[in-house]
Amino acid sequence: MRSGLRIGIIEEDLCPFHRKDVVLDAGTGRGYLLDKLSSKCSRVYAIDINLDFLRKIGCIIKRDNVELVQADVSRMPFKSSCFTKIVCTEVLEHLPEPSLAIEEFYKLLKPGGICIIAVPTRLSERLYAMLNPRYSQNEQQHISILKREQWLSLFRKAGLDVFAIRNENFQPALYWVFRNIFPIKYDPSSGLIMENRFTDRVFSFVVGRINRITFGGFDWLGRKILPKSWYFYLRKME
């Protein structure tokens, strides 16, 4: 059974991490993946355009094999073919030209390297905007909400082979439905899944309880019906 309201689900059967890996966390945000990645890999480079995020991460993550870099994912200060793995979750939707970042990922990956990219599904974004007109303010932040085939076209055009696609993050999707039905304080790109509201805590408890009672079946069915994210597993061919 998968854990609850957490974004950043990577299937290690599809992308195993090893001690020899040098990994790029492109658009690390609040660094949710860094502890896991740095415990398994030789070195992790975490980049973000937001210097405040990086400063906060630096106060929390105290590992010698983690390097924090302020940079734009479309123009990164690294040599070609230097990473064995690249992770980019919930970032490309914020870019006016995501193709530039995808081409950069291809350049930075070693031959045979794997890139995992997660983006919001078009259905979930449209549903939230229908439920709450205020969510449309996200258009200032989520500016590249593409169809799945459009994303696939960008990956293939850059030269990346798509070897798996997964629907993920049903519980966050359900939470955002709940959050847009009931009054919310708009927080563009906060990186936070839940606020510290009583209703949020009740929601988390109830959904988690249902998922446990159904032995994960609730989450399994939900990912088929209303995933919040697509996770694309891509490879740079040798």
N, C-alpha and C positions, 0 to 999 in steps of 0.2 A: 504494500500500500504506500502511496506517495504521501509526502508531508503536505501540510496545508498551504496557507497563503504565502507562498514564496516564489518569486520569479528567479529564474536562473537554473532551470532543470536541464541537465545534460545527461543523456544516456551513455554511460561509459562502455556499454557493449558496442556502441557505434563509434565512440571516440574515447578510447582508453588513454589515461594520462600516466606517464612513466617518469622515473627519476631523471632520465636523460633529456626530457622535453624542455625546450625554451619556448615560453608561451607569451602571447600578447593578449592582454585584456583591453580591448579597444572600446573606449567609452566606459570606463569602469564605474562611473557614478559614485555610489557610496561604498563600492568595494565589496559587495556581498559575496563574490566568488573568490576573493583573494586568499582567504585563509585556507580554503580547500585546495586551490591550485598550488599555492606555495608549499603546502605540506607534501605534495606529491611530485612536484616538478623541480628541475634543476634551478631554473630562474624564471621569474614572472615580471614582465614589464606592464605596468598599468598606466594607461594614458587617459586623460580627460581634458577638455577645454576649460573646465571649471576649476579654478585654483582653490577655491574654498573646499570643494569636495576632497581634493588631494591633501590639503592640510589636515582635514579631519581624519582621513584614512591614515595619514602619517602618525597621528596620535594614538591610533588603535592597533594597526598592524606593525609589529616590531620584529620582522623577519629580515635577515641579511640578504635573502635571495629575492626580495621584492624591490623593484625600482619604480618610483613614481615620476611620471613625465607629463608636463603640461603640453598638449599638442592637439591639433585638429586631426581627426581620423582620415581626412582627405589628403593631408600632407604631413606624413610622419617622418621624424628624423632618424630613420634606421636604414641600414644597408639592405640591398635586395637579398632574398632567399636566406633570411636569418632566423625565422621562426618555424618550429615544427607544428605548432598549433596556434590558431587565432580564435578568440571568443569575442563575439560582439552581440550583446543582448539588449534589445529595446533601444537602439541608437539610431539606426538608419532612417527611421520615420521622421527624425528631427532635421534631416538634411535636405536642402533644396535639390541637390544633385547626388543622390546616394550612389550612383554609378562610379563617381570619382573615388569613394571610399572602397568600393568593391574591387576596382582596378588596383588600388593600393594594397589591398589584402593579397591579391594574386601576386603582386610583385614581391611582397615581403615573405610569403610562404616558401619554404623549401619544397622542392619536387617531392611529391608523395605526402606533403603536409595536409592537415585537415583544418577547415574553418567552419565554425558553428555560428550561424547568424539567426537571431530571433527578432521578429517584427510583429506588430499587432495585426490581427486579422481585420480585413475590411468590414466584415459583418459586425464584429464587436464594436468597432469605432462608430459605425453608422447607428447602431442600436443605442449607444450611450447618448449620442447627439439627439436622437428622436425622443428619448425619455426626459432629457433635461436640456433646454436651449442654452443654458450656461456652459454646458460641456463644449459647445461649439467654439468657445474661447481657445480650446486645445488646437484649433486650426493654426494658431500662432506658433505652436510648438510641434504638433504632429502635422507636418506639411507634405509628407510623402506616404500617403496611405494607398498602397497599390494592391491590385488583385494578385493572387498567387502566381498566375501565369506571367504577369509582368515582372515579378521578382525573379522567377526562373529564367526569364529572357535576359535580365541584367547579369545574372550569375554566369550563364552560358556564354554570353557575349564577352565577358571578361576572361573566359577560358577555364572556369571552374566547373568540375563535374559534380552534379547533384546526385548523391547516392542514397539519401534518405530524407524524408520530411515527416515531422511529427506535429500533431496538434497538442498543445500544452496549455497549462494555466487556466483550467476551468474555474477553480475556486476564486481566483482573482477576478475572472470575468463575471462570475455571479455576484461577487462583492460590489463591483462597479455598477451592475444593474441596480442592486439595492441602494447604493450610494447616490445614484442619479434619480431614483424615485423619491427618496427622502431628501430634505434640505441638506446641502453640503456647503462647506467653505471651499471655494475653488483654489486649487493649489497646483498650478501648472508645473509639470516636470519636477515634482518634489522628490521623486524617487521612493516615496513612502507608499506602502500598500494600504495601511490602515491608520486612521487617526486614533487618538486615545479617547474615543467616545464610548459611553456605556453601550449604545446600540451596536457599535462595531465589535465590542467584546462579546456581546450576546450572539451576534451573527457568526463570529468565528467559532464560538462554542457549539452552536446548533449545527452548523455545516460540518464541523469536524466530527461531531457525534453521529450524524447521519452517515458519513463516510465510513466510520468505524463499524457501525451496525451492519452496513451492507458489504463489509469486508473489501472496501475500496471500489465497489461497483458503482456507487454514485459518481465518483470522480471519473471512473473509466467511461461511463455513458456520457457524462458532461463534456469530456474532451472531444467526443465525436459530434456533439450537437452545438456547443458554444465554447470553443477554445478562445482564449484571449490572444494567444500567440501561435505563430508558426515557427518551428525550429527547423532550419535548413542545415543539413550536413553536407559539406562541400569538400572536394579534394582537388588539389593541384596535381595533375597527372605527371608521372615521371617521364 
